[in-house]
Amino acid sequence: MSEDSPHRRPIRVAIVGTDAIARDSHLPALTALAAEQPLQISAAVDVNAGSVEAFCADAGIGHPYTDLDLMPAEQRPDFGPDVASSHEAQLRGPLDDLRPGRRPCSSSGADDRTSLELVAALYKAAFTGATVRAGEIGSGDPYYSALHGSAADWAPEPSAVTA
């Protein structure tokens, strides 16, 4: 089956954490991506059972979990869960290998590139409100080199520390 085939199996992802970041940023971005390409949000995880059940019911996600170890064993997402609080946690291993020039041991380079492209697409979709298609972010795109895409005022001002 070709890479562009409309019949290829969807990429299965899971969301960890069901608070405001997941509801307001990750879920809309993943939902937009799923509408345009083969991507399925297969599960969500949160320590608060009521929160994850409501999140899944509202989003049409069929598998709420409160156990982060159980979810991947049962749902088998295609790569690490989309952790709303930290993409660094997902990509720490591959990045630790890539910085000194080693091939990532956790998976193939293609798998890691797919993960990085998905994270960049999520950020671009969240910042721009536009659907981002697979392979769209290339070297000329501002989101290729920075997750904020050079957006002005993308981070809050640091607060002054008082004694």
N, C-alpha and C positions, 0 to 999 in steps of 0.2 A: 504494500500500500504506500503511495507516495506521501511525502511530508505535507503536501497541500490538500490531501484527500479530505472531503467533508465527513468521511466515515471513520476517521481515526478516533480512538478512545479518548474521552476527555481527561485532562489533567485533573487529578483529585487533590484538593487542598482542604485544610482544616484551619479554623481560627481559634487561637488560644486567648482567652480573656474576652469578656462580653460587655465591657464598660463603654464609655463615650467614644474612645478612640476607635474601637472595633465597630460600633454602631454608625458613627458619623464619617469615618474615613475608610477603614478597611472593607467593610461590607459593601458600601456603595461602589467602591472601585472594583472589587471582585465581581460584584453583580454585573457591572457594566462590561467587564472583560468576558464574563460567561455568556453574555448576550451576543457577543461578536465572534467568539472562538470557542473551541472545545475545552471548557473548564467547568468543574463541578465543585461546589462547596459541600463537602461530604459530611462535615462534623464541626462542632464547636465545643470548647472545653472551658469551664470556669469552676472555681471552688464553690461558688454559690449556686446550688441546684436551681433555685427559683429564677435566678438571673439567666442562666444558660438555657433553661427550658423556655422562658419567655422570648429570649433572643432567637432561638431556633424556630419557635412557633411563628414569630413575626416575620422571619426571613425565609421560611420554607425550607429550613435545613433539617434533615431527617434524623440526625443523631446527636443529641446533647450528651455531654459527658462531664463528670466532676473529677475523673481520674485521668491525669495526663499520661500515665503509663499504659492504661487500658486502651485508650482511643487509638493510638497508632497500631497496636496489635490487632484490633478488630477492624478498623477502617482502612488501614494501609494506604495513607496518602502518598502521592508520588514523591514528595520531598518533605522536609521538616515542616511542621505546622506553622502557619502565619501567626507569629507571636506579636500581638498588637503592641506590646511594650518594648520589644527589642529585636530588630532584624539582626543585630550583631550576634545575638545568641544563636540564631539559625546558621549564620555564615562564618562563625568564628573559626571552625576547623579548616574549611577551604581557604579562607583568607590567610590564616597562619601558615598554610602550605604555600600559597601563591607569593606572599611577600618575599621570601628568600629564593623564589624561582623553582620550587618543587611542584611536581604534579600533585593535586589534592588526592589524599588517600581515601577520603570518605566516599567518594563517588567518582565518576568520570568527569573530565573537564566539561563535557557537553551538559551533564546534569547540573553542575555548578553554574555554568553560564545561563542555563534555563532559569535557575533560581534567582540569579542576579537580575536577569531581564524582567522576571515577574515583579520583583521588589521595585525596580526602577519604574515599571509600568504602573504599579499601584500608586507610587508617589506622583508621577506625572498626571495620572487620572485625578487624584485627589486635589492637586494644585490647579489643574486646568479645567476640571469638570468634563473633559472630553474622553471618549473611548480611545484606548491605546491598543493597537493590534500587535500580535506577535511579530517580532522582527522590525518593528517600526522605529525603535530607538537605536540610532547608529551614531557614528563619531561626530556628525554635525549637529546632533540634538543636544540642547543644554542639559538634559537629564541623563545623558550618557556618562558625564563625568561628575555630576553632583545630584544627589537625590532631591535637592530643592530647586534644581534647574535654574539657578541664579536668580530666583525670585527675591525681590526686595522685601524686607521685613518678614522673612520666613520664620524667624525665631524670636521669642520674646526677649525684650531687653533684660540684661542681667540686673538682678536687684542689688541694691547697695547693702552691704553687710554692716550692721551697726553693733557696737560693743555694748 
